[in-house]
Amino acid sequence: MREGVGDSGGEYLDMPRGHYSAWLHVFLSVIFQLIFWAGLVPYWIGLLLGYSSLTTASDGLRWTFVIAAVLLVTAIYWDRFRCIEAFSSQFCSGASGISLLYVPAIAFVYANYRGALKLLRR
């Protein structure tokens, strides 16, 4: 067993893997993360503050959320992308069309779990 954590520590080499690669699925989860943090979260905050839609928010506020989302998603996946891929590959089926329906969601949840652990320094 390796003592390192994350991709740089080789953690993904000791993780159980499935028979199929999940690179595409993890990439899609990155896209979903960006949409979530740059689009949905500001929309919900806008609704709480009384805006009827995102179009009523200022451009500066929207760009602030986009930049924050890019930084947050980069922090979540930095040095953990291969670990997330190794974990997610366990759930890939032989039919890629079916796997695309649920594996990106698994990668999304696992990435946030790993991100929370990284934040807590575990």
Kinemage of the C-alpha trace (Angstrom):
@kinemage 1
@onewidth
@group {chain A} dominant
@subgroup {mainchain}
@vectorlist {calphas} color= white
{ca met a 1} P 0.000 0.000 0.000
{ca arg a 2} L 1.159 3.483 -0.817
{ca glu a 3} L 1.177 6.130 1.871
{ca gly a 4} L 0.466 9.044 -0.468
{ca val a 5} L -2.917 10.592 -0.938
{ca gly a 6} L -4.332 11.660 -4.261
{ca asp a 7} L -2.994 11.246 -7.759
{ca ser a 8} L 0.479 12.490 -6.908
{ca gly a 9} L 0.741 9.939 -4.103
{ca gly a 10} L -0.333 7.085 -6.375
{ca glu a 11} L -3.480 6.397 -4.371
{ca tyr a 12} L -5.409 5.527 -7.533
{ca leu a 13} L -3.021 2.633 -8.199
{ca asp a 14} L -4.222 0.821 -5.070
{ca met a 15} L -7.915 1.578 -5.493
{ca pro a 16} L -10.241 -1.146 -6.768
{ca arg a 17} L -11.168 -0.601 -10.412
{ca gly a 18} L -13.861 -1.808 -12.741
{ca his a 19} L -13.365 -3.381 -16.142
{ca tyr a 20} L -14.133 -0.189 -18.075
{ca ser a 21} L -12.623 3.287 -18.051
{ca ala a 22} L -14.628 6.153 -16.576
{ca trp a 23} L -12.629 9.084 -17.975
{ca leu a 24} L -15.554 10.422 -20.002
{ca his a 25} L -17.889 10.045 -17.048
{ca val a 26} L -15.585 11.988 -14.735
{ca phe a 27} L -15.132 14.680 -17.387
{ca leu a 28} L -18.925 14.990 -17.597
{ca ser a 29} L -19.092 15.275 -13.823
{ca val a 30} L -16.651 18.205 -14.047
{ca ile a 31} L -19.005 19.890 -16.525
{ca phe a 32} L -21.979 19.193 -14.223
{ca gln a 33} L -20.027 20.672 -11.297
{ca leu a 34} L -19.396 23.864 -13.280
{ca ile a 35} L -23.064 24.118 -14.233
{ca phe a 36} L -24.096 23.478 -10.637
{ca trp a 37} L -21.768 26.000 -9.002
{ca ala a 38} L -21.885 28.675 -11.728
{ca gly a 39} L -25.542 28.351 -12.696
{ca leu a 40} L -27.820 26.666 -10.216
{ca val a 41} L -26.359 27.954 -6.948
{ca pro a 42} L -26.476 31.636 -8.039
{ca tyr a 43} L -30.000 31.062 -9.369
{ca trp a 44} L -31.138 29.715 -6.000
{ca ile a 45} L -29.402 32.556 -4.176
{ca gly a 46} L -31.075 35.013 -6.546
{ca leu a 47} L -34.461 33.499 -5.771
{ca leu a 48} L -33.773 33.815 -2.051
{ca leu a 49} L -32.807 37.470 -2.520
{ca gly a 50} L -35.933 38.185 -4.537
{ca tyr a 51} L -34.628 38.165 -8.113
{ca ser a 52} L -37.066 36.623 -10.565
{ca ser a 53} L -34.306 35.195 -12.765
{ca leu a 54} L -30.583 35.289 -13.414
{ca thr a 55} L -31.085 37.979 -16.051
{ca thr a 56} L -31.904 40.519 -13.353
{ca ala a 57} L -28.593 39.941 -11.571
{ca ser a 58} L -25.679 42.091 -12.593
{ca asp a 59} L -23.052 40.830 -15.026
{ca gly a 60} L -20.355 41.343 -12.415
{ca leu a 61} L -22.170 39.085 -9.972
{ca arg a 62} L -22.625 36.390 -12.606
{ca trp a 63} L -18.941 36.498 -13.594
{ca thr a 64} L -17.984 36.348 -9.928
{ca phe a 65} L -19.913 33.093 -9.606
{ca val a 66} L -18.381 31.710 -12.813
{ca ile a 67} L -14.836 32.465 -11.642
{ca ala a 68} L -15.583 31.089 -8.169
{ca ala a 69} L -17.056 27.933 -9.745
{ca val a 70} L -13.974 27.371 -11.903
{ca leu a 71} L -11.692 27.800 -8.876
{ca leu a 72} L -13.835 25.528 -6.695
{ca val a 73} L -14.134 22.772 -9.298
{ca thr a 74} L -10.400 22.961 -9.975
{ca ala a 75} L -9.742 22.575 -6.253
{ca ile a 76} L -12.125 19.604 -6.011
{ca tyr a 77} L -10.619 17.680 -8.921
{ca trp a 78} L -6.993 18.794 -8.515
{ca asp a 79} L -4.824 15.814 -7.634
{ca arg a 80} L -7.928 13.603 -7.317
{ca phe a 81} L -9.101 13.139 -10.922
{ca arg a 82} L -7.548 9.673 -11.334
{ca cys a 83} L -8.839 8.580 -7.918
{ca ile a 84} L -12.348 9.654 -8.868
{ca glu a 85} L -11.978 7.851 -12.196
{ca ala a 86} L -10.784 4.650 -10.506
{ca phe a 87} L -13.703 4.680 -8.059
{ca ser a 88} L -16.254 5.498 -10.763
{ca ser a 89} L -14.973 2.780 -13.094
{ca gln a 90} L -16.383 0.188 -10.688
{ca phe a 91} L -19.891 1.255 -11.713
{ca cys a 92} L -19.394 1.279 -15.502
{ca ser a 93} L -21.350 -1.338 -17.399
{ca gly a 94} L -20.422 -2.739 -20.788
{ca ala a 95} L -23.041 -0.545 -22.452
{ca ser a 96} L -21.611 2.966 -22.451
{ca gly a 97} L -24.976 4.563 -23.190
{ca ile a 98} L -26.417 3.137 -20.007
{ca ser a 99} L -23.341 4.055 -17.957
{ca leu a 100} L -23.615 7.668 -19.130
{ca leu a 101} L -26.966 7.869 -17.361
{ca tyr a 102} L -25.669 7.273 -13.844
{ca val a 103} L -21.852 7.093 -13.586
{ca pro a 104} L -21.331 10.887 -13.966
{ca ala a 105} L -23.694 11.358 -11.005
{ca ile a 106} L -21.675 8.861 -8.969
{ca ala a 107} L -18.471 10.688 -9.927
{ca phe a 108} L -20.127 14.021 -9.004
{ca val a 109} L -21.051 12.807 -5.514
{ca tyr a 110} L -17.726 11.049 -4.920
{ca ala a 111} L -15.773 14.104 -6.096
{ca asn a 112} L -17.623 16.307 -3.601
{ca tyr a 113} L -17.021 13.722 -0.886
{ca arg a 114} L -13.287 13.722 -1.699
{ca gly a 115} L -13.361 17.528 -1.884
{ca ala a 116} L -14.864 17.719 1.601
{ca leu a 117} L -12.207 15.343 2.915
{ca lys a 118} L -9.524 17.486 1.275
{ca leu a 119} L -11.010 20.562 2.921
{ca leu a 120} L -10.894 18.789 6.286
{ca arg a 121} L -7.311 17.654 5.522
{ca arg a 122} L -8.139 13.926 5.636
